[in-house]
């Protein structure tokens, strides 16, 4: 007999292999979306607890339904399991909901109550709804989740022998191999007939605890005995394991009585139920009208206490169910060749974010200008949780790409608040250190939403050491993308870059601020980066560190901003795949290289990138009034997180950037750095397609097509410090800097081919009119020799201005040699008036040289 049973178990294990393959195909189909936390737990064989969503959509009013859902998920986590709330959003089954998706289900009206019969219709029509016990069991079974927690199951209604009103939950238990942990059945139903029906369906029913008394939801006694009894979580897990191993195809019902401390209030509610039923009988209410009438009457008789007791019961079930799942997982892990097939180990690929986490104190003035001098400015002060790394991880988690977050906290009053707030994130890489303070940051913001001043205590970030990060080396090596911010110590950045270089990992560096932007660029570490996302000030700081010329002041006009950004990104693109320049209210500029006619955010090989043609695309920001701007501190991080989420989803470049712009727009309107409105519902491919977007550049901005050959020749030549490129020896061609080529292509119409336009159509027309209205300067060949003895002719005139006769950019430092004039190719020019200089200067209009009038 034992031999036959062992043989049966062996055949069952072998038979599970096709089912595992089928399950994976099903979950990766169009109808399912599995959250990263659930997917990882499934791959690692960790315990998971499925949770229904009808109790959110139909069981409780808002906001009690939302707070209940959050609390239940937290209880599941606290007791060792991963929560997997099941719901349907826009015709897609979600296994594992983030907080925004929970809010959507909790707040929305007219959602569908989805049971087995409703699933095909709801999916085909693209509807949203909450899954019942029956619907959740089906989804959990297909996902390979054997434990499901709910409040109470449906049953046979009173007078069911006449009405045939029997819940689909009972038939589902008879044909779906999932263990359901509940508080039994409400006494408004016919408990005796329900137990009989479950017996007919072949369902194993067990009372949990020290008594075989079958619980009646609010009451510990129903007057009926359960067929079986399990004393604790371990016994329950063994019962479930045996059921699954036998392959019966039916489920298990674990009936958990309400806690003893709730028994008194439970009895009051039970008395109210009996009174309501008596009232219904006297009024002749039967059939489908009986249940809603009874529940309404009970709520009135108990003054709403039934809702509180309902929540307490669900929380108790969550605690017991999570512990059962943990015990079952241990059995599965230990039984490598026993009665349960072990899940195949598949490591889920997910991003890693390394960076700062801090408590933000945001002080926003009422006025658009802040008065200095010590006086008090009227305004509002609020607390939130920020840090560039945390913001990126937060936004990615809300967009369904939950990364492993690596950071450091103090062990103080702030750290626990942060961990509670970040419950939707994977904080497994965050270390809490006694004797250290959690980072704090105070931002002073003007009434228009602009950052005026920032103060921070960030010493804890120095504890994000190489030693700490190395504990997660396996996750780093397997990550599709690693994000690291400027709060991280230089040694740690170098360590991550070394790993990235060895394992060909894409790395995105977020500079954080102007002072920290240059950390990777102090050594050769930056050459291992794939993306960098600076603003204009940070980009200037990076170029200064690398020894490239930089402007003393930064422009404000869009045309000048874009032109300056393009010039400053060019040296970085010798190694990086893409530079994402955040331009604030002007939007974002993507700079990279085109390969085979198009630019993709997805990096190719270094060889492919080096051979590509330099290009840039400007994406205008989503229009938003100053009155709508609440907080700017997390907008840039939201932008990058949206772009990364799109990249990880395999979307095209335009979609990725626009997902970032949508995320940034939501965060600008939020008091929190990362808006809680950001979710897979508010930021997705459908939302991008549904919106009308401003015209963007076509991505050819840095080098015009006819100069590609010249640029390729010049790329191999050394670059002088003035920003131009010397022609190869023996060539009279002098290759033009990227920004100037774009200006020439757009304004002077060089060549017969169509050129790229970074600006919108009205802006391009305006620029073109301005250019053509100026008098063209005669073109001359470059001089063969430099004029001697004029090395300081710009001294005293090195500041930015726009009133020069040849170029809107002025030399920002004194000249060191005459070649700084005729070699600058339009980036700088002399501030001296006409007729005061005998050297050659550069005309931005034509790209050639002109003879300035000599001094008389």
ABEGO torsion letter per residue (X at the ends): XAAAAAAAAAAAAAAAAAAAAAAAAAAABAABBBBAAAAAAAAAGBBBBBBBAAAAAAABBOAAAAAAAAAAAAAAAAAGBBBBBBBBBGGBBBBEBBAAAAAAAAABBGBBBBBAAAAAAAAAAGBBBBBBAAAAAAAAAAAGBABBBBABBBBBBBGAAAAGBBBAAAAAAAABBBBBBBAEBBAABBAAAAAAAAAAAGBBBBBBEABABBBBGABABAGBBBABBBABAAAAAAAAAAAAAAGAGBBBBBBBBBBAAAAAAAAAAAAAAAAAAAAAAAAGBBEAAAAAAAAAAAAAAAGGAAAAAAAAAAAAAAAAAAAAAAAAAAAAAABAABABBBBBBBBBBBBBBBEBBBBBBBBBBABABBBBGGBBBBEBBBBBBBEAAAAAAAAAAAAGABBBBBBBBBBBAAAAAAAAAAAABBAAABBBBBGBBBBBBBBBBBAAGBBABBBBBAAAAAABBAAAAAAAAAAAAABABBBBBAABBAAAAAAAAAAAAAAGBBBBBBAGBAAAAAAAAABAAAAABABBBBBAAAAAAAAAAAGBBBBABBBABAAAAAAAAAAAAAAAAAABABBBBBAEAAEBBBBBBBBGGBBBABBBBAAAAAABBBBBBBBBBBBBBAAABABAAAAAAAAAAAAAAAAAAGBBAAAAAAAAAAAAAAAAABABABBAABBAAABBAAAAAABBBBBBBAGAAABBAAAAAAAAAAAABBBBAAGBBBBBBGBABBBBBAAAAAAAAAAAGBEABBBBBABBAAAAAAAAAAAAABBBBBBBBBBABBBBGAAAAABGABBBBAABAABABBBABBBABAAAAAAAGGABBBABBBGABABBBBBAAAGBBBBBBBBX
